[in-house]
Structures are given as structure tokens and as C-alpha cells.
Amino acid sequence: MIIVKSINTSMHEQADNLRITGKRYMTEEPYFHFSHLPMLPKKYLIEPYHKGYGNLPDWRDNRTPIILDENTDLFHSKFIEDCRQEFGYMSTAIIRFDPMSMLNWHRDWKRKCALNFLLNETDGKAFTFIREQSDGWNYNMDEIVYTVGFPTLIKVSLEHTAINYHPTNTRYVYTVSFYHDYNRVKEWLLNYKTVDYDH
């Protein structure tokens, strides 16, 4: 259920409200948690710690370190093959958010939504926010609150940002890119069944 608020409150007030009440301030659904889908198996949760990272092409402004596509184990899973059968081209990545770093506000290029899995905790010092413009320089905003290992679909056509202000811990997120309408992907995932994403 989407609850529309006409007020603009601070980032911390909105984040605290979402944690406590589950209410949303935005006029459209910015993300969705899938309670029927399982947690990622351990082999995916530990994957980011033993692989090398690269970057997107030089012409891309996003310089966040990533492991991309065939270099990720999830790319070769039955889940991604099933997604490919339904949606065609698919992309996967592990994104590394280093200590005291921020990925600036942006809308994603080409992909319309992403299924994200948080792979580790950072002692409550890392956040993902999503927003929509309400008036001039003012925005309505939500925090995307992850549970480690469980999937959240995000409408990345909306502006979003990721912040890790832990002084020593790195945050890792597995992301699966979809190039189709958020609602279509959501409905398909609501009907998808798997025990471990590999069977």
C-alpha cells in the first residue's frame, strides 16, 4: 500500500518513519520485498571476498568497483536462465561500496529495475535512498531497507543513491538488471518459485 504525504521531512525523519511504521512518502511504489523467495545460499554471500573487481567503461560516470556478468556465479544460475527465458538479455553484478563512500544521486541508464540482494551488514552505517521530485528543489524520499540475502526489487528509473559511511567496513550488493517495466517484472517474480536459485 502506498501512502502519499504532501509534506517534506528530513532524510533521517523519513528513514526512521519507514523503519518504524512501514509507511511510504512517495506517490509510486519505489521498491518491493519478496517474502516468498528464499535467502541466497552461502556460496553467493561469500563470493565478493575472493574475486577481483573492475569498473564500468571509462565513458560511464559511475566508478564504483564491480564484478560483472559471467564473472559472477549468479549469472550462471537457473534463476538467471529462467529470467533470460522470460525477459531476454540479463545482467548481474556484485557492487562494492568502500568505507566512507557515496554513489551520487542518479537514474540508471537503460535498465528499468533491479533485483538487489544485500550481502553483508555494516553496523547500520550504510544506506540506500530513493526519491521523486515534489516541487522545485524538494523531494519525497524513502529508504530501501534490506535484509541480508533476501531480494528487493527497486525501480531504478527513479533517482537513488547509496552511502556507506562506516569507517572500515565495505558493503556488498548483488544486483540483477532488468530492462523491462517494473510492474511486469514484479508480477513475474511474485509467481516465481525456487528453493535456492539453482534448482
C-alpha positions as CSV (number, residue, x, y, z in Angstrom):
1,M,0.0,0.0,0.0
2,I,1.3,3.4,-1.0
3,I,0.7,6.3,1.4
4,V,1.2,9.7,-0.1
5,K,2.4,12.5,2.1
6,S,2.3,16.2,0.9
7,I,5.0,17.2,3.4
8,N,8.7,17.3,3.0
9,T,10.7,16.0,6.0
10,S,14.3,15.4,6.7
11,M,16.2,12.3,5.4
12,H,16.5,10.9,9.0
13,E,12.9,11.5,9.8
14,Q,11.7,9.8,6.7
15,A,14.1,6.9,7.2
16,D,13.0,6.5,10.9
17,N,9.3,6.6,9.9
18,L,9.8,3.9,7.3
19,R,11.6,1.6,9.8
20,I,9.0,2.1,12.5
21,T,5.7,2.2,10.5
22,G,6.5,0.8,7.1
23,K,4.7,3.9,5.5
24,R,6.0,5.4,2.3
25,Y,6.1,9.0,1.3
26,M,6.3,8.6,-2.5
27,T,3.4,8.7,-4.9
28,E,4.5,5.5,-6.7
29,E,5.9,2.2,-5.4
30,P,9.7,2.6,-5.4
31,Y,10.6,-1.0,-4.3
32,F,9.2,-4.3,-3.2
33,H,10.4,-7.1,-0.9
34,F,9.7,-10.7,-1.9
35,S,8.9,-12.6,1.2
36,H,8.2,-15.9,-0.7
37,L,11.7,-16.0,-2.3
38,P,14.5,-17.7,-0.3
39,M,17.7,-16.3,1.0
40,L,20.7,-16.5,-1.3
41,P,22.8,-19.6,-0.5
42,K,26.1,-19.0,1.4
43,K,28.2,-19.5,-1.7
44,Y,26.8,-16.3,-3.1
45,L,27.1,-14.4,0.2
46,I,30.8,-15.1,0.4
47,E,31.5,-14.6,-3.3
48,P,32.6,-10.9,-3.1
49,Y,35.5,-11.7,-0.9
50,H,37.6,-13.8,-3.2
51,K,37.2,-12.2,-6.7
52,G,38.8,-9.3,-8.4
53,Y,36.9,-6.1,-9.2
54,G,36.9,-3.8,-12.2
55,N,34.9,-0.8,-13.4
56,L,32.4,0.1,-15.9
57,P,33.7,1.6,-19.2
58,D,35.5,4.9,-19.0
59,W,32.7,6.8,-20.6
60,R,30.4,5.9,-17.6
61,D,30.4,8.3,-14.7
62,N,29.8,5.5,-12.2
63,R,33.3,4.4,-11.0
64,T,32.0,2.0,-8.2
65,P,34.0,-1.2,-8.2
66,I,32.1,-4.2,-9.7
67,I,32.3,-7.8,-10.7
68,L,30.2,-8.1,-13.9
69,D,28.1,-10.8,-15.6
70,E,29.9,-14.0,-16.5
71,N,32.4,-13.3,-13.7
72,T,29.6,-13.6,-11.1
73,D,28.4,-17.0,-10.0
74,L,24.7,-16.0,-10.0
75,F,25.0,-15.2,-13.8
76,H,25.2,-19.0,-14.4
77,S,22.3,-20.0,-12.1
78,K,19.0,-21.5,-13.0
79,F,17.3,-18.3,-11.7
80,I,19.1,-16.1,-14.3
81,E,18.4,-18.7,-17.0
82,D,14.7,-18.6,-16.2
83,C,14.8,-14.7,-16.2
84,R,16.6,-14.8,-19.6
85,Q,13.8,-17.1,-21.0
86,E,11.2,-14.6,-19.9
87,F,12.9,-11.2,-20.4
88,G,15.8,-11.8,-22.8
89,Y,19.1,-10.1,-22.1
90,M,20.1,-10.2,-18.4
91,S,23.0,-8.7,-16.5
92,T,24.3,-9.4,-13.0
93,A,26.9,-7.6,-10.9
94,I,28.4,-7.5,-7.4
95,I,28.8,-3.9,-6.4
96,R,31.4,-2.9,-3.8
97,F,30.8,0.2,-1.7
98,D,34.0,1.0,0.0
99,P,34.2,2.6,3.5
100,M,33.3,6.3,3.7
101,S,32.0,6.4,0.1
102,M,28.9,7.5,-1.7
103,L,27.3,6.8,-5.1
104,N,25.7,10.1,-6.1
105,W,22.0,10.5,-6.9
106,H,21.3,9.2,-10.4
107,R,18.8,7.3,-12.5
108,D,20.1,4.1,-14.1
109,W,20.9,4.1,-17.8
110,K,18.8,1.6,-19.8
111,R,17.8,-0.8,-17.0
112,K,14.4,0.0,-15.5
113,C,14.5,-2.1,-12.4
114,A,17.0,-4.2,-10.4
115,L,16.6,-7.1,-8.0
116,N,19.1,-6.4,-5.3
117,F,20.5,-8.7,-2.5
118,L,22.5,-7.1,0.3
119,L,25.4,-9.5,1.0
120,N,26.6,-8.2,4.4
121,E,25.8,-5.8,7.2
122,T,27.8,-2.7,8.0
123,D,26.7,-2.0,11.6
124,G,23.8,0.3,10.5
125,K,26.1,2.8,8.7
126,A,25.2,2.1,5.1
127,F,22.0,3.3,3.4
128,T,20.2,3.3,0.1
129,F,17.7,6.1,-0.6
130,I,15.3,6.6,-3.5
131,R,13.4,9.8,-4.3
132,E,10.9,11.6,-6.6
133,Q,10.7,15.4,-7.1
134,S,7.8,17.1,-5.4
135,D,8.3,20.8,-6.1
136,G,11.4,22.7,-7.2
137,W,14.4,21.6,-5.1
138,N,12.2,19.5,-2.8
139,Y,11.8,15.7,-2.9
140,N,9.8,12.9,-1.4
141,M,12.1,10.1,-0.3
142,D,12.2,6.5,1.0
143,E,15.0,4.5,2.4
144,I,15.3,1.0,0.9
145,V,15.8,-1.2,4.0
146,Y,17.4,-4.5,3.0
147,T,17.5,-7.9,4.8
148,V,20.8,-9.6,4.2
149,G,20.5,-12.3,1.4
150,F,16.9,-11.6,0.5
151,P,15.7,-10.0,-2.7
152,T,14.3,-6.5,-3.1
153,L,13.1,-5.1,-6.5
154,I,14.0,-1.5,-7.0
155,K,12.6,0.9,-9.6
156,V,16.0,2.3,-10.7
157,S,14.3,4.6,-13.2
158,L,13.8,6.8,-10.1
159,E,16.7,8.7,-8.6
160,H,18.6,6.8,-6.0
161,T,21.8,6.9,-4.0
162,A,23.9,4.6,-1.9
163,I,26.0,5.7,1.1
164,N,28.5,3.8,3.2
165,Y,29.9,5.9,6.0
166,H,31.3,3.0,8.0
167,P,35.0,3.9,8.6
168,T,36.3,0.4,7.9
169,N,33.6,-2.0,6.7
170,T,32.8,-2.5,3.0
171,R,29.2,-3.0,1.8
172,Y,28.5,-5.5,-1.0
173,V,25.3,-5.8,-3.0
174,Y,24.4,-8.4,-5.7
175,T,22.3,-6.8,-8.4
176,V,20.3,-8.4,-11.2
177,S,19.4,-5.9,-14.0
178,F,16.0,-6.0,-15.8
179,Y,15.3,-3.9,-18.9
180,H,11.6,-4.2,-18.7
181,D,8.8,-2.4,-16.8
182,Y,8.9,-2.6,-13.0
183,N,5.4,-3.9,-12.6
184,R,5.8,-6.6,-15.2
185,V,9.0,-7.9,-13.5
186,K,7.4,-7.7,-10.1
187,E,4.4,-9.8,-11.2
188,W,6.6,-12.4,-12.8
189,L,8.8,-12.6,-9.7
190,L,5.7,-12.9,-7.4
191,N,4.8,-16.1,-9.3
192,Y,8.4,-17.5,-9.5
193,K,9.3,-20.5,-7.3
194,T,12.7,-21.6,-6.3
195,V,14.4,-23.3,-3.3
196,D,17.9,-21.9,-3.7
197,Y,18.1,-20.1,-7.1
198,D,19.9,-23.0,-8.6
199,H,17.1,-25.6,-8.8
